[in-house]
Amino acid sequence: MNGPLYRQANDNVVLVRRVKRKNESPMKQLTRWFVNNQIGMSFNLLALLFLAHGMPRARDYTAKYFTLSYYNPETGNYGMGWSDGHLILFCIILFTGLRAAAMEYILAPFAKAQGISKLKDITRFSEQAWLSVYYFFFWPLGLYIYRNSPAYLSLHELWTNFPNRELSGLMKGYMLAQLAFWLQQLLVINIEERRKDHWQMFTHHIVTSTLVYASYRYGYTRVGNLILVLMDVVDLFLPVAKCLKYLGYSTLCDWMFGIFLVSWFVARHVLYLIVCYSVWAHSLVIMNGCYTGPRNNQIGPHDPPADSGVLYLLEPLWKSDGLVCYTATVQWWFLSMLLFLQCLTIMWFSLIIRVAMKVLRGGGAEDNRSEDEGGEQEDEDEFVYEEAQPLEEEVGVEQIDLKNWERRTGVKRSASSATGVSLPNHSDRKELLGRIGCEKQVD
């Protein structure tokens, strides 16, 4: 904590620091309670799940939460369906518990040990360090999947083999875990303190989650994997740069910020737009038409239904063997969402350029996109000082038996130096009684 726990207002009043009372709504109180208890809730739910899995009759139901569903022994691949939601829910709870536990018991103590004292900075450091841990695991995994896919360095192969309603276990686990992460980020951004760009980030998470889910259900996992790799590589460097800033390594922070700046431009404004160009130029040429049926018995291509409007576009999102189409409407739906994300990244990149200009002028690199909360005050403003209340009721002087107290404690009033306690200018009995709150005066 910052600031003193007690403060002397005058000769007779001691102020004690307390948390400021806020007029919070019931929803705000609920979210605050959830933040404070997310570790216990997450791991208790997981513990109950594994305990239930120990009962043979429940295993057919509980296994869906931590294993991949719809395995096809003939192909060695996995299909998709509603049971995937169990694994997504499991990953959301797991990420929530791991994030909170890592921040509370590993990252925050490390930050304190490195000299970070302000509560706000400890929290920010822990958040960014957790993101670093996540992306240092999932970005290499995504790159490995892309490196071993037919679409490696080939834009045309992004669209072949449509509709791909079965995929490898590694690809399926990767896509579902990424979807769970972005859904969990929607939870995090709404239960913790809001940043200045809250609504931009919230919109970004909504669009990203929708794209990941749609690419999985429509069978566009190759292009979905590539876009995630391009987006995640940037997040390898930004959290590390922020952590270096909080730790006081300004020079390393500036260098890491420079690497982040280059990776952002190349990955999100060059390579990402090349993928968007492939959506516009190649996708409709290679995959065009509608298909129905499971992977081993697909019927098509045929024209989309003429009497259902555009509702047929939503069918693949919940029916794994139903009608799935790729038409000009589908193409522009996906492309518009990808370009919308590009607009958000351009807005953020303009702010990053301002930071880069500050660095070139000799200032430090500070990301002002989402580092500060709107209207947030310093840590000290979260507390107020109130008059300390006596622990016992006030009594008259005649009710105080100092001699009996001396017999029980063995402490002589005249030997104050032997007690190790010294009250400057307050050795007089009358003045001492006045200090402890006696209303009556001592003659």
C-alpha positions in Angstrom: 0.0 0.0 0.0 1.0 3.6 -0.6 0.8 6.3 2.1 0.6 5.9 5.8 -1.9 3.8 7.5 -2.4 6.4 10.2 -2.2 10.2 10.2 -2.1 12.6 13.0 -4.6 15.4 12.4 -4.0 17.4 15.6 -3.1 16.8 19.2 -6.3 14.9 20.0 -7.4 13.2 16.7 -5.8 10.2 14.9 -6.9 9.5 11.4 -6.9 5.9 10.0 -6.8 5.1 6.3 -9.8 3.2 5.0 -11.0 2.1 1.5 -13.2 4.8 0.0 -16.8 4.0 0.0 -18.3 4.0 -3.5 -21.9 4.1 -4.6 -21.6 1.0 -6.8 -24.4 -0.6 -8.8 -25.3 -4.2 -8.0 -23.7 -5.3 -11.3 -20.4 -3.5 -10.4 -20.5 -5.2 -7.0 -21.0 -8.6 -8.7 -18.1 -8.1 -11.1 -15.9 -7.0 -8.2 -16.8 -10.1 -6.3 -16.1 -12.2 -9.3 -12.7 -10.7 -9.8 -11.8 -11.3 -6.1 -12.9 -14.9 -6.2 -12.1 -16.0 -9.8 -9.2 -18.3 -8.7 -11.3 -20.2 -6.2 -14.3 -20.4 -8.5 -12.3 -21.6 -11.5 -10.3 -24.3 -9.7 -13.3 -25.5 -7.7 -15.3 -26.0 -10.9 -12.4 -27.9 -12.4 -12.0 -30.0 -9.3 -15.7 -30.9 -9.3 -15.5 -31.8 -13.0 -12.6 -34.2 -12.4 -14.2 -35.7 -9.3 -17.3 -36.4 -11.4 -15.2 -37.9 -14.1 -14.1 -40.5 -11.5 -17.6 -41.9 -11.5 -17.9 -44.4 -14.5 -21.5 -43.5 -15.3 -20.5 -39.8 -15.7 -17.5 -40.2 -17.9 -19.4 -40.2 -21.2 -20.5 -36.6 -20.3 -17.5 -35.3 -18.4 -14.9 -36.4 -21.0 -16.3 -33.9 -23.5 -15.0 -31.1 -21.4 -11.3 -31.9 -21.7 -11.1 -34.1 -24.8 -11.7 -33.5 -28.5 -15.1 -34.7 -29.8 -16.2 -36.3 -33.1 -13.1 -38.5 -33.8 -13.3 -40.4 -37.1 -11.2 -43.6 -36.8 -11.3 -44.1 -40.6 -9.5 -40.8 -41.4 -7.8 -40.1 -38.1 -9.3 -36.6 -38.1 -12.0 -34.9 -36.1 -15.3 -33.5 -37.1 -17.2 -30.6 -35.5 -20.4 -30.1 -33.6 -22.2 -28.8 -30.5 -20.0 -30.9 -28.2 -17.1 -28.7 -29.0 -18.7 -26.1 -26.7 -17.9 -28.3 -23.7 -14.2 -28.0 -24.5 -14.5 -24.3 -25.1 -16.1 -23.8 -21.8 -13.4 -25.9 -20.1 -10.7 -23.7 -21.7 -12.4 -20.5 -20.6 -12.5 -21.6 -17.0 -9.0 -22.9 -17.2 -7.6 -19.7 -18.7 -9.5 -17.6 -16.1 -8.0 -19.6 -13.2 -4.5 -19.8 -14.6 -4.5 -16.1 -15.4 -5.7 -15.0 -12.0 -3.4 -17.5 -10.1 -0.3 -16.6 -12.2 -0.9 -12.9 -11.6 -1.6 -13.2 -7.9 1.0 -15.7 -6.8 3.8 -15.5 -9.4 3.8 -12.3 -11.5 2.7 -9.8 -8.8 5.3 -11.0 -6.2 7.9 -10.9 -8.9 7.0 -7.3 -9.7 7.2 -6.4 -6.0 10.6 -8.1 -5.7 11.8 -6.0 -8.7 10.9 -2.8 -6.9 7.5 -2.0 -8.4 5.5 -0.5 -5.6 2.4 1.1 -6.9 -0.6 -1.2 -7.0 -1.7 0.0 -10.4 1.7 -0.7 -11.9 1.9 -4.1 -10.3 -1.5 -5.0 -11.8 -0.5 -3.7 -15.3 2.8 -5.6 -15.2 1.0 -8.8 -14.2 -1.5 -8.4 -17.0 1.1 -7.9 -19.7 3.4 -10.7 -18.4 0.4 -13.1 -18.6 -0.2 -12.1 -22.2 3.5 -12.7 -22.9 3.2 -16.2 -21.5 0.1 -17.0 -23.5 1.5 -15.7 -26.9 4.9 -17.3 -26.4 3.1 -20.6 -26.3 0.4 -20.2 -28.9 2.3 -18.2 -31.6 5.0 -20.9 -32.1 2.2 -23.5 -32.0 0.2 -21.7 -34.7 3.4 -21.1 -36.8 4.2 -24.8 -36.5 0.7 -25.8 -37.8 1.0 -23.3 -40.7 4.5 -24.5 -41.6 3.2 -28.1 -41.9 0.0 -27.2 -43.8 -0.4 -27.3 -47.6 -1.0 -23.5 -47.5 2.5 -22.7 -46.4 3.7 -19.8 -48.5 0.8 -20.5 -51.0 -2.2 -18.2 -51.1 -4.1 -20.5 -53.5 -3.8 -23.5 -51.1 -5.7 -21.5 -48.4 -8.9 -22.2 -50.3 -8.5 -25.7 -51.6 -10.3 -28.8 -50.2 -13.5 -26.9 -49.5 -15.6 -27.6 -47.5 -13.1 -29.1 -45.0 -15.4 -30.5 -42.3 -12.7 -32.6 -40.7 -9.4 -31.5 -39.4 -6.4 -32.8 -37.5 -6.5 -33.0 -33.7 -3.8 -30.4 -33.4 -5.6 -27.9 -35.7 -8.9 -28.5 -33.9 -7.4 -28.1 -30.4 -5.6 -24.9 -31.6 -8.7 -23.3 -33.1 -10.9 -24.1 -30.1 -8.3 -22.9 -27.6 -7.9 -19.6 -29.5 -11.6 -19.2 -29.6 -11.8 -19.8 -25.8 -9.1 -17.3 -25.2 -10.9 -14.5 -27.1 -14.2 -15.3 -25.4 -12.4 -15.2 -22.1 -10.9 -11.8 -23.1 -14.5 -10.5 -23.5 -15.1 -11.6 -19.9 -11.9 -10.0 -18.7 -12.4 -6.6 -20.4 -15.8 -6.3 -18.8 -15.1 -7.3 -15.2 -11.9 -5.3 -14.7 -11.2 -1.6 -14.7 -12.1 0.0 -18.0 -9.4 1.5 -20.2 -9.8 4.6 -22.4 -10.2 2.4 -25.6 -12.7 0.0 -23.9 -15.3 0.0 -26.6 -12.7 -0.3 -29.4 -11.1 -3.3 -27.7 -14.5 -4.8 -26.9 -15.6 -4.5 -30.6 -12.2 -5.9 -31.7 -12.7 -9.0 -29.4 -16.3 -9.5 -30.7 -15.2 -9.4 -34.4 -12.2 -11.6 -33.7 -14.2 -14.2 -31.8 -16.8 -14.2 -34.6 -14.2 -14.7 -37.3 -12.4 -17.5 -35.4 -15.7 -19.3 -34.9 -17.0 -18.8 -38.4 -13.7 -19.9 -40.0 -13.8 -23.1 -37.8 -17.4 -23.9 -38.7 -17.2 -23.0 -42.3 -14.0 -25.0 -42.7 -11.7 -22.1 -43.4 -9.2 -23.2 -40.8 -6.2 -22.7 -43.0 -6.8 -19.0 -43.5 -7.9 -18.7 -39.9 -4.7 -20.2 -38.7 -2.6 -17.8 -40.9 -4.5 -14.7 -39.7 -4.0 -15.7 -36.1 -0.3 -16.2 -36.7 0.0 -12.7 -38.3 -1.9 -11.1 -35.4 -0.2 -13.0 -32.6 3.3 -12.2 -33.6 2.8 -8.6 -32.8 1.6 -9.5 -29.3 4.9 -11.2 -28.6 6.7 -7.9 -28.4 4.2 -5.3 -27.1 3.6 -7.0 -23.7 7.4 -7.6 -23.2 8.1 -3.9 -24.0 5.5 -2.8 -21.4 6.9 -5.2 -18.8 10.4 -3.7 -19.4 9.0 -0.2 -18.9 7.5 -1.1 -15.6 10.8 -2.8 -14.5 12.7 0.4 -15.3 14.7 -0.9 -18.3 14.0 2.1 -20.5 16.6 1.4 -23.1 15.6 -2.2 -23.6 11.9 -1.0 -23.6 12.7 1.4 -26.5 14.5 -1.3 -28.5 11.6 -3.8 -27.9 9.2 -1.1 -28.9 11.1 -0.6 -32.2 10.8 -4.3 -32.9 7.2 -4.2 -32.0 6.6 -1.3 -34.4 8.3 -3.0 -37.3 6.4 -6.3 -36.7 3.1 -4.5 -36.4 3.5 -2.7 -39.8 4.8 -5.8 -41.6 2.4 -8.3 -40.1 -0.8 -6.2 -39.8 -0.5 -3.8 -42.7 1.4 -5.7 -45.3 1.0 -9.5 -44.9 -2.5 -9.1 -43.5 -3.6 -7.1 -46.5 -2.1 -9.7 -48.8 -4.4 -12.3 -47.2 -7.3 -9.9 -47.6 -6.4 -9.5 -51.3 -6.4 -13.3 -51.6 -9.9 -13.4 -50.1 -11.0 -11.0 -52.8 -9.0 -12.4 -55.8 -8.7 -16.1 -55.2 -11.3 -17.5 -52.9 -14.4 -17.2 -55.1 -12.5 -18.7 -58.1 -11.3 -21.8 -56.2 -14.3 -22.5 -54.0 -17.7 -21.6 -55.4 -21.1 -23.2 -54.8 -22.9 -25.1 -52.0 -22.4 -28.5 -50.5 -24.4 -30.7 -48.1 -23.7 -33.9 -46.1 -20.8 -35.1 -44.0 -17.2 -35.2 -45.1 -17.3 -38.7 -46.6 -20.5 -38.2 -48.4 -20.8 -34.6 -49.6 -23.2 -33.6 -52.4 -22.3 -30.6 -54.6 -21.5 -28.2 -55.8 -24.9 -26.8 -56.5 -26.5 -23.4 -56.5 -27.6 -21.8 -53.2 -31.4 -22.0 -52.4 -33.4 -19.2 -54.0 -36.2 -19.0 -51.5 -34.4 -18.7 -48.2 -32.9 -15.2 -48.5 -29.5 -15.1 -46.7 -30.5 -17.3 -43.8 -28.7 -20.3 -45.4 -25.4 -18.5 -44.6 -26.0 -19.1 -40.9 -26.7 -22.9 -41.2 -23.0 -24.0 -41.0 -22.7 -22.2 -37.7 -24.8 -24.7 -35.9 -25.3 -27.7 -38.3 -22.1 -29.6 -39.1 -23.5 -31.6 -42.0 -26.0 -29.1 -43.3 -25.8 -26.7 -46.2 -22.5 -24.8 -46.5 -21.9 -22.3 -49.3 -19.3 -20.0 -50.6 -20.7 -17.3 -52.7 -20.0 -13.6 -53.4 -22.2 -12.8 -50.4 -20.1 -15.0 -48.1 -16.9 -13.6 -49.6 -17.9 -10.0 -48.9 -19.2 -10.8 -45.4 -15.8 -12.3 -44.4 -13.8 -9.6 -46.2 -15.8 -6.7 -44.6 -15.1 -8.1 -41.2 -11.4 -8.5 -42.0 -11.2 -4.9 -43.3 -13.0 -3.6 -40.2 -10.3 -5.1 -38.1 -7.8 -3.4 -40.4 -9.5 0.0 -39.7 -9.1 -0.6 -36.0 -5.4 -1.5 -36.3 -4.8 1.6 -38.5 -6.4 3.7 -35.8 -4.1 2.2 -33.1 -1.1 2.3 -35.4 -1.5 6.1 -35.7 -1.3 6.3 -31.9 1.8 4.1 -32.0 3.5 6.3 -34.5 3.0 9.2 -32.1 4.8 7.2 -29.5 7.6 6.4 -31.9 8.0 10.1 -32.7 8.3 10.8 -29.0 11.0 8.2 -28.7 12.9 9.7 -31.6 12.8 13.1 -29.8 14.4 11.5 -26.7 11.4 10.5 -24.7 10.5 7.0 -23.4 8.2 4.6 -25.2 4.8 4.5 -23.6 1.8 2.8 -25.3 -1.1 5.2 -24.8 -3.6 3.0 -26.6 -5.0 1.2 -23.5 -2.6 1.7 -20.7 -4.6 4.2 -18.7 -8.2 4.0 -17.5 -10.6 6.7 -18.4 -10.8 9.0 -15.4 -8.7 6.8 -13.2 -7.1 8.6 -10.2 -3.9 7.7 -8.4 -3.8 4.8 -6.0 -3.9 7.2 -3.0 -7.3 8.6 -4.2 -8.9 5.1 -3.6 -8.5 5.7 0.1 -9.8 8.2 2.6 -8.8 9.1 6.2 -11.4 8.9 8.9 -11.2 9.6 12.6 -10.1 6.6 14.5 -12.8 5.4 16.9 -11.8 4.2 20.4 -11.8 0.4 20.9 -13.4 0.8 24.3 -16.1 3.0 25.7 -15.0 6.2 27.5 -15.1 6.1 31.3 -14.6 8.5 34.1 -11.3 9.1 35.7 -12.5 7.6 39.0 -13.1 4.3 37.2 -9.5 3.9 36.1 -7.5 1.8 38.5 -3.9 2.5 37.6 -2.5 0.8 40.7 -4.3 -2.5 39.9 -2.9 -2.2 36.3 0.6 -1.8 37.7 0.2 -4.9 39.9 -1.0 -7.0 36.9 1.6 -5.9 34.4 4.5 -5.3 36.7 5.1 -1.9 35.0 5.8 1.1 37.2 4.5 4.5 35.9 7.6 6.2 37.2 9.8 3.8 35.1 8.6 4.6 31.7 12.0 4.2 30.2 12.1 0.5 31.3 9.1 -0.3 29.2 10.8 0.7 26.0 8.0 3.2 25.3 8.6 6.9 25.4 5.9 9.5 25.1 7.7 12.8 24.6 6.1 15.7 26.5 3.4 13.4 27.9 4.8 11.9 31.1 2.4 13.9 33.2 -0.6 11.7 34.4 -3.1 14.4 33.7 -2.0 15.0 30.1 -1.7 11.3 29.5 -5.3 10.7 30.6 -6.4 13.5 28.3 -4.6 11.8 25.4 -6.6 8.6 25.8 -10.0 10.3 25.6 -11.1 10.8 29.2 -13.8 13.4 29.4 -13.2 14.5 33.0 -10.2 16.5 34.0 -7.7 15.3 36.5 -7.2 17.6 39.4 
